[in-house]
Amino acid sequence: MADRQIAFTDQEIMQIEAIVIDKDKEEAIKYLAALVDRLKGHPGHACGPKSA
């Protein structure tokens, strides 16, 4: 599997910090599920998403 990098916005970092501080397991699972989707990308779109 290829290495990947992801950049987090300030808002995303604050959201992660809030999840950790609150020890909110349900919100952590939701966030990680969304992150996995973000990391998977969309196969077949080498140059990004299709234009409408």
Buried (B, 14 or more C-beta within 10 A) or exposed (E): EEEEEEEEEEEEEEBBEEBEEEEEEEEBEEBEEEBEEEEEEEEEEEEEEEEE
